[in-house]
Amino acid sequence: MNLETKWLEDFVALNGTRSFSAAARQRHVTQPAFSRRIRALEEAVGATLVDRSTTPVSLTPEGQLFLVTARHLVEQLNECLGHLRGLGMANEALDIAAAHSLALAFFPRWISRLQKGVGELPTRLLAMNVGDAIHLLREGNCDLMLAYHDPYATMQLDSDVFPSFSIGQISLLPVSVPGRDGSPKYNLAHEGDIPLLAYTQGALLGRSVRMLLRHDPLRMRLRTVYETAMAEGLKGMALQGVGVAWIPDFCIRQELKEGHLVRAGESRWDIPLEIRLYRCALVHKPGVERLWRQLQKLPRDFLEG
């Protein structure tokens, strides 16, 4: 018998949600891929485990019996791996995955402030997109994740699987280079087309911008001239005078102060966001759990960047 651990985790997730689509979202795979993995599990054990004729789906008698073993194996394996990875945590670096803009412009100041509250904290910073960071966090290949949180965006993380707390409030600001008179070269209030420096389709900040503009007439006047997933990339193009970009305020403090960039529109086009710190409840690392409890007891000014 050749069983993959992820199939067992899929099966436990399916039992919890009783929905192939919901379980696939929880496991961060497409529904067809998730269904294939459940089929592969059934073929490996030689029994039909899921009754697909019911809504919501239910487990067959064989599935109910197998669930006890699957759940036990998953819990036992996670506990063992968590113990092994947690040994000597005090002497090992803490792996933190972060969105690129947070890694570049937010993390250094935040971790410096945090260490005033918890003491020396060796860290390894991994800059990547949120989807990859979530996968690392779930698999136990990083310890914590720094990410933006937009309550109006379409992608939300299961708070039971990924507990988190806020470590800062920021805003995405529409900015442009100034014209000769100091006003924005590209003003959102003016008539006519406006060149847009946009986030790529899968970028979380891009989803936030699209949510802001979905019912705004401005959306029809924005003409995308450049795309990237990284806020720093958009800032660089904005400084070249190529167009308007929505950029996190902490990334452009100096540029705004020195007048190299100016706001391109009124505050109604600002996008408020949270920065949140996440861990994965499915991965048990004693060192990380101790640190998490310690962080939650700190005054807010130590946590915020």
N, C-alpha and C positions, 0 to 999 in steps of 0.2 A: 504494500500500500504506500502510495506517494502523496502525502498531504502537505500543502503549503500553509504556513501559519496565517498568512493574510486571508486564506479562505475561511479559516475558523473565525477570525475577527469579523469577516464579512457576514458570516452566518449569525454570530451573536448580535451584530448591528441590525440585521434583518429582523431578528426576533424582537428587538427593542422597538423598531419603527413600524413593523408589519406592512412595509411599503418598499418596493424595489427602488422607486425613484428617491424616496427620502433617505433610504440606507445608502444609496449611491452617492448622494450629496454629502452625507456624513463621512463616507469613506473617501471622498474627493476623487471619484472616478465617474466616467459616464455610465448611464444606466445599462446600455448594451454590454459594456465591459464587466460591470458588476454582475449582470445576469449570467454571463459566460463563466465567471468565477464560481458562482453558486452551482451551476451545472457541473463544472469540473469537480467540485467537492462531492456532489451526489454520485458522480461516476466513480470517484476514488473510494467512497465508502460502500458503493454498490446498493444504494437505496434512495428512494425519493424522499427528500427531507421536507420539502415545501409544497403545500397544497395551493397551486396557483389559480384554482377555480373560484376561490372565495375572495371577497373584498371587505376588509383588508385581507391580505394573504395570511394564512395560518400554517402552523407546522403539522406535518403528518405525525402519527404515533411514533414512527421511527425518528422523525425529526425532534420530537419532544424528548425522546430518550437520548439522542445524540447531543442535544443542547447541553445537558448536564455535563457531559464529558468535554465538549468544546469550550464551554464557559470556564470549567476548571482548568483546562490546559492553558487557555489564554491568560487567566489570572495568575496561574503559577509561573508561567514563562515571564510575564511582565514583572512580577515580584522578584524573580531571580535576576533578570537583567537589570532591573532598577537597583537592586542591592549591589550587583557587580559594578555598575556605572557610578554608583554613589560612594563607593569605598574611596577614601582618601580625597573626598571632594574639596576639603579645605586646602589641599595642596595642588589641586588641578585648576586649570583655567575654566571659567564659565563660558560656554559657547552661546552667543547671542546672535540670532539672525535679525536683520533689520532691512527695511526698505532702503534703497540707495540714498535718497535724499536725507533720511534720518541718520544713516551711517555717516554721511559726510558732514552735515551741518548741525545735527542735534546731539548725537551720541557723545562726542568728546566732552561737551560741557555737562551733559546730564550725568555721565558716569563719574565725572570728577566731583560733582555735588553729592551724588549718592554715597560715595566712599567716605564722605564726612560723617555719614550716619551709620554705616555698617563696618567701616574700617577698610583695610586693603582688600581689593577684590580683583584678582587676576582674571582677565577676560580675553576671549577671542571673538572678534567681530566678523560676521559673515554677511556681506551685502548682497542682496538678491531680491527678486520679485516676491510678492506675498504668497503666491501659489506654491513656489518652491520652498519657501520658509515654513509654510503650514505642513508640507510633507515631511520636512526634516524634524519638525517639532513632534509630530505624531509618531514618527518612527524612533524617537529618542536620540536623534543625531544632532540635535541642538537642545539647549536647556530652556531658553527663553526667547521670545520674539517681540520686537518692537514694530508696531504697525499703526497706520492711520485707522481711525474708526469713524465712519460716516453713517449715522442711524438711518439715513434716507437712501443709502446705496443698496443695490440689489443683493450683494454678497454679504451674508452675515455668518459669523461663526457660532456654532453651538456652544453656549456658555457652560453647559455641563461637561463638555469635552475639553474646551479651551477657556478655563476661568481667566479673568483679567481684571485689571483696574486701571483707572486713568492716571497718567503721569504728566499731562499737559493739555492745554487748550491752544489751538492755533487757527489761523485762517489762510485760505487760498485767496490771493489778491490778484486781480487782473492788472497787469503792468505793461508799460511801453517805454521806449526811450522818449525823452522830451524833444519837442521841436525847438526852434530858435527862441521862441517866446517863453519857453519853460513848460508850456502845456503839453499833454501827451501827443506824440506824433500820430498815434492811432487812438481815437477817442470813441468809446463804445456808444456815447450819446449822439455822435454825428451820423448823418444819413450816408448811405452807400455801403459798399462791401468793405469788410475789414479782414486783413490777413491774420489767420489764426495759427499760432504755434500750439499744436495739440499733443495730448498724450495718446499713445497707441491704444488700440481697442481693449486690450486686457488689463491695462493699468488701472489700479484702484482710484487714483486721483482723477483719471479720465472719466470714470463712471460718475464721480462726484460732480464734475463740470457738466457732463451731459444731463444729470438729474436737475441741476440748477436751470439749465437752458431749455429743458424739454417743452415748456409751455411759453417760453419768452420769444417774442418776435425777433429779438436779436439773433437767435439761432439761424434764421434765414439769411442774415447778412454776413455771417462768418464764413470765410473761405480758407480751408486748411491749406497751408503752404509748407508745413513741416511737421513731422511726427517723431516722437521718441517716448520711451517709457520712463525716462529719467528727468526729474525736475531741473537738475543742474544743466542738462542738455538744453532744455527750453530756456533757461536763464541766459545761457551763452548766446543763443540765437536772438533772444529779445535784446540783449546788449548790442548786438550788431544791427539793430533797427529793422529786423525782418518782419516783425508782427507783434501781436498781443499774446501774452501767455498768462495762465493762472498758475502762480508759484507760491509755495508755502512762505509765510511771512518771515520765518526765522532764516530762510535761505537768502533773503534779499535785504536784510536790515541795513547793511553797510551801503549797498547800492542806492537804497531809498534815501538814506541820510546824506550821501554825497551828491545826490541828484542825477546819478547815472541812469536810474529808472524812476518813473513816476507812476502813480495810480492811473489806470486807463478808464476808470469809471467810478460811479457812486458806490457807496457801501452796500447797496442792495445786491450788487454783483459779487460781494465777498462770500466765501463758503466757509462757515465754521466747521472745524474738525477737532476730534480728540486724538491724542496719541495714547495708545494703550500698551501695557506690558502683559504678555500672554505666557502661560505655561500649558502643558498638556496633562490633564488629569489621568490619562491612560498610562502614562509613563511615571513610574515611582522611583525617584532618585532622592534618597534621604537628604543629601546636601542641598539639593534644589528646594525641597520641601521646607527645610529649616530656613533657608534664605527667604523663601516666599512668606513664611510667617513673620520673619523679622521685618521685611519690607512693609507689610501691612500695618505694622505698629509704628512706623516712622511718621513724624510730622510731614504734612503735605509739602512743605518747602524743600525737604530733602529729596522728594520723589520727582518733583517737577523740574524740567530742564530750564 
